[in-house]
Amino acid sequence: MLGPSAPGFWPAYQQSPEAQDGQPDPMDRWSERVIGGWARDLDATALFPFGGPPWLPFFSWAQRTGRIHASPIMLLVHDTAGLFVSFRGALALREHIELPEPPPSPCATCADKPCTSTCPVSAFDGTGYNVDACKSWLHSTSGADCMTSGCRARRACPVSQSHPRQPEQSAYHMQVFRGPACAD
Ligand code: B12
């Protein structure tokens, strides 16, 4: 499973033709070109988290790596990227590769679990995700902080805080997720 490596990913992506051509879905097209090229070189099959429905089960696959876990707010959490873990694609290889023993979930030793209490509209209750409440907030003036710096619950994760993800990268994804602002 392949995800962006911070902080180098965002500036490198910005130099790509897809980021500059003004056409729709630049990052998904970047992923298809780059990961598709690796797949050809490795005689592997490229798989992508977008392009659905139906969606390929990236959430379940991520948990099966052993290195990514369900957090208390049911977003995925990684030992070094924290709640900022995400995927641009995956490679289905023909051969089995040995991997080192995965570390435990960082949430197991996280006493305060700030992700559970930081969302300004309590969109995560531990069992589901209130998408309407989140999007309404993002469309309001008060939601500017989440829009420009990224989801506050994901940022609150102590592991995310030491992960050098660029705010511009979060802003891009929040914009895609929220959609255009109302015209009034
Ligand atoms: C649809 C979707 C959404 C929808 C709906 C989400 C919802 N209602 O919960 C919307 C558009 C709202 C959404 C939003 C976001 N998403 Co989203 N989304 C997806 C997508 C494309 C499909 C999910 C799906 O339905 N898969 C199909 C099902 C069958 O497969 P599965 O996911 O493996 O299914 C299993 C899990 O869902 C699991 N499961 C379900 N509930 C629970 C509960 C528990 C407790 C557990 C353990 C498991 C579990 O059980 C299922 C069966 O095995 C995935 C990518 C993908 N291909 O999976 C990204 C994905 C899950 N999203 C992701 C991201 C980054 C986001 C956003 C943060 C985007 C952003 N702003 O940057 C936002 C969240 C809002 C925020 N606070 O910022 C990341 C995960 C990041 C993370 N750390 O968890 C993914 C993997 C995409 C990626 N490219 O990396 N998303």
Boltz pocket constraint, residues with backbone or C-beta under 6 A from the ligand:
constraints:
  - pocket:
      binder: B
      contacts: [[A, 48], [A, 49], [A, 50], [A, 55], [A, 56], [A, 57], [A, 58], [A, 59], [A, 60], [A, 61], [A, 70], [A, 74], [A, 75], [A, 76], [A, 77], [A, 82], [A, 83], [A, 84], [A, 85], [A, 86], [A, 87], [A, 88], [A, 126], [A, 127], [A, 129], [A, 131], [A, 134], [A, 151], [A, 170], [A, 173], [A, 174], [A, 177]]
      max_distance: 6.0
